[in-house]
């Protein structure tokens, strides 16, 4: 039996009724350039950071800001 699905935020969403819990499955990836992230900011792994307004848009500045927060006092 073949199920089609799509990965969304790292989770495979199956179309149709899924197999029973505990069913062993084999996953085959179909490469589709249209669904590949166009930029690093669009990548799901970065998604939790892209909407932060407290960080600079420049990655190096954002890294420095986070480093200062980590090493500094909580109330600065």
C-alpha positions in Angstrom: 0.0 0.0 0.0 1.3 3.5 -0.9 0.6 6.6 1.2 1.3 10.1 0.0 2.2 12.8 2.4 4.0 16.1 3.0 6.5 17.2 5.5 5.4 20.2 7.5 7.7 21.6 10.2 9.6 18.3 10.4 6.4 16.1 10.7 5.1 13.9 7.9 1.4 14.6 7.3 -0.2 11.7 5.4 -3.0 12.0 3.0 -5.9 9.7 3.6 -6.3 7.2 6.4 -3.0 6.5 8.1 -1.8 2.9 8.9 -2.4 1.5 12.3 0.0 2.4 15.2 3.1 0.2 15.1 2.9 -0.5 11.4 6.4 -0.6 9.8 6.7 1.6 6.8 9.3 2.4 4.2 9.7 6.1 3.3 10.7 7.2 -0.2 11.5 10.9 -0.7 10.4 12.5 -3.9 12.4 15.6 -4.6 10.3 18.6 -5.6 12.2 21.8 -6.1 9.0 23.8 -5.7 8.6 22.9 -2.1 12.3 23.4 -1.1 12.9 26.5 1.0 14.0 29.4 -1.1 16.0 31.1 1.7 17.5 30.0 5.0 14.9 32.1 6.8 12.1 30.0 5.2 13.6 26.7 6.3 11.5 25.0 9.0 14.5 24.6 11.3 14.9 28.4 11.5 11.2 29.1 11.6 11.1 29.7 15.4 13.6 32.5 15.0 12.4 34.3 11.9 9.6 36.2 13.6 11.6 37.5 16.5 11.6 41.3 16.7 14.1 41.6 19.5 17.0 40.4 17.3 18.8 42.0 14.5 18.1 40.8 10.9 21.9 40.4 10.5 22.9 36.9 11.7 26.2 38.0 13.1 24.6 40.8 15.1 21.8 38.5 16.3 24.5 36.0 17.5 26.3 38.7 19.4 23.0 39.9 21.0 22.1 36.3 22.1 25.7 35.8 23.4 25.4 39.0 25.5 22.0 37.9 26.9 23.4 34.5 27.8 26.5 35.7 29.5 25.0 38.9 31.0 22.5 39.7 33.7 18.9 38.7 33.1 17.6 42.3 33.7 19.8 44.2 31.2 
